[in-house]
Amino acid sequence: MAAMTAGSDSTRGLVLVVDDSQEMRSLIGDVLAEDGFEVRTAASGDRALSLMAERRPDLVITDLLMPGMNGFALRGEMLHRKELAQVPVVVLSAFWQRPSETLDVVDVIAKPLDLDRLLAVVRHALEGTDAGAAVHQEPRGRRRDAGRIKQEA
């Protein structure tokens, strides 16, 4: 359950990525860090709440189906905590097909992920950019830039 942070002091916001898949956390973390966001990661809802107690994120991206505290329970817990209730949440799911309003989240993004769409949704949620226009921009290179990401214990 490592957390990642971008190496730069000036970022576009802190995003917490919650997924039980290390590969998914790394992939999303790399893409967001490359775009200038600070990223922390958690492998479970419980770990995510611990990280949020240390520092409130600007946005949470969470998988729905995880062992232990899943994404449904995590969002519910956030809504019951005054300091976390207004944090925007983006849900990732291979199975959930209902509108985002059902979960009180910004958006539900289907797996397998469209990374450009995810990035556009994050930008829109944090910066108010036009998510539709951002999806139609020229594709960016998706190379891993390990020099900009630091693993934390």
WOMO-V519129 format. One record per residue. PHI is phi in whole degrees, 0 to 359 (none if undefined). Layout:
BEGIN
{{PHI} {PHI}}
END
This chain:
BEGIN
{{none} {274} {247} {237} {224} {290} {286} {280} {282} {258} {234} {271} {141} {265} {244} {259} {255} {241} {200} {284} {267} {301} {299} {293} {300} {294} {300} {295} {300} {298} {297} {291} {296} {299} {271} {99} {272} {276} {231} {237} {230} {216} {270} {206} {297} {299} {295} {299} {298} {298} {294} {291} {290} {285} {203} {289} {282} {276} {200} {241} {248} {225} {286} {275} {262} {220} {294} {72} {285} {275} {295} {298} {294} {299} {298} {299} {296} {298} {293} {274} {253} {309} {287} {244} {300} {266} {289} {293} {232} {246} {256} {249} {200} {272} {240} {284} {242} {274} {298} {299} {298} {301} {257} {57} {231} {294} {197} {244} {249} {286} {263} {293} {287} {260} {297} {295} {294} {302} {298} {296} {295} {297} {302} {298} {295} {264} {236} {73} {286} {286} {299} {296} {293} {295} {295} {267} {289} {302} {299} {267} {296} {251} {279} {278} {240} {299} {292} {264} {236} {244} {279} {247} {282}}
END
